[in-house]
Amino acid sequence: MAEWSMMPHELLDEISDHLDARSDVVRFRSVCSTWRSAVPPGRRLLPPRFPILPNEGIADFTLGFCLSKRSVYLLSVPHYPPGQVDPHRRGSSWLIKVKEDVPNRMALLNPLSRVESGPFPNNFPRVLDTSKIRVSELASEFVMQYMTYPHLARDPVSNGLNIYMEKVVFMGLNCTEFVVLTIHVSGKLAVYKSGDKRWSIIGDMPSPYDDVILFKDKFFAVDGTGRTVNVGLDLKLTEVAGPTFGGDKKFLVESLGELLLADMYLTVYADYEGPVDVEPDEFNSIVTERTVKFKVYKLDLKEKKWVEVRELGDRVLFLGEDCTFSASSSDLKACKGNCIFFTGEFYYSNGDDDGIFQGHDIGVFDMGTGRIGPLDDYIGYSELFWPPPEWITSRTAEVEGQLELLAL
């Protein structure tokens, strides 16, 4: 049997071309010196800069957009010595999002938002030894940031306040060509192709679009009515499902090779007691929207319609600000399936529509009971997000100066 280090370079190149996750690149480069030299540590296919979208509110000193990638990882301990941590107990898995908007400057974010995690405990490691931790990449997201002149900003890539707030999806066609799809401030779809001098705004818009996704190497978009289209590289829209009226905000999620639609139902709530006597432009300051429930649908491409799904089985859906993804509850350890994690304002409810308490942060919707509530109400769920589990510090080597952390 031939040694791994003797594998032909042509075959190594072929394998490495299919390594999309950075964690897979780390594992590949860890096999031996030959494999390590076959793949550079920081392969970047993302464009350094491209034009901004037409928008009257953009400052004159904006140079353009910079696209950055962020990855969501599930960390868990692969093996437990006898008498130590039970792999099914609370805190045995940890969900994180890693950003590296500026090269070699990494930060951990809330997995469902743009907010940085912290403060970290004093003994939190600066380096994570991934040889002692099982790492699974669950999702990746892309964000566009406005680039400004260096003398007007600390970094060429500005801070999070200058992030383009709509969801962005990226498709790499090859090593140099790519396509970006997002939602314009007008609610229309916007497409940018590598090499173009400007964005293309697609005029078709019976209703403003809510979400976009890359599914099976194709772009899909859904509007506020549930009408769903495939966005071709020629900018042609092909309807794949008609409207699904009912909810107020639509999310597209991939789960086990199926495209799902999570329909969020909202209600209006006034943070105000007594008679309302305010000017129209002040009304939004006292009125907010609260999430009260969800419905889930599966795309039937043959019939071109959304079919309601009553339960998710073992699956868990995550609806974030910049990406959506799903996972198996068995991989998440203490988290049971058939539920949805989301961010925003929400009512606490036992399954009725008349929730009486409200909260803001990460909410959980139980598909089985119809109950909606805060993360802390679900035993084991909060440990999936924060704080960092104790085994992160106990099983991580202190390797100063070597940052082969998840995102090498």
PyMOL commands that set and color helices and strands:
alter all, ss='L'
color gray80, all
select helices_A, chain A and resi 4-6+9-16+22-29+33-38+130-132+150-152+160-162+280-285+375-377+382-384+390-394
alter helices_A, ss='H'
color red, helices_A
select strands_A, chain A and resi 62-76+93-102+105-109+134-148+168-172+178-183+189-193+200-202+209-215+218-223+228-231+237-241+249-255+258-270+287-300+305-309+315-319+324-328+339-348+357-366+372-374
alter strands_A, ss='S'
color yellow, strands_A
deselect
rebuild
show_as cartoon
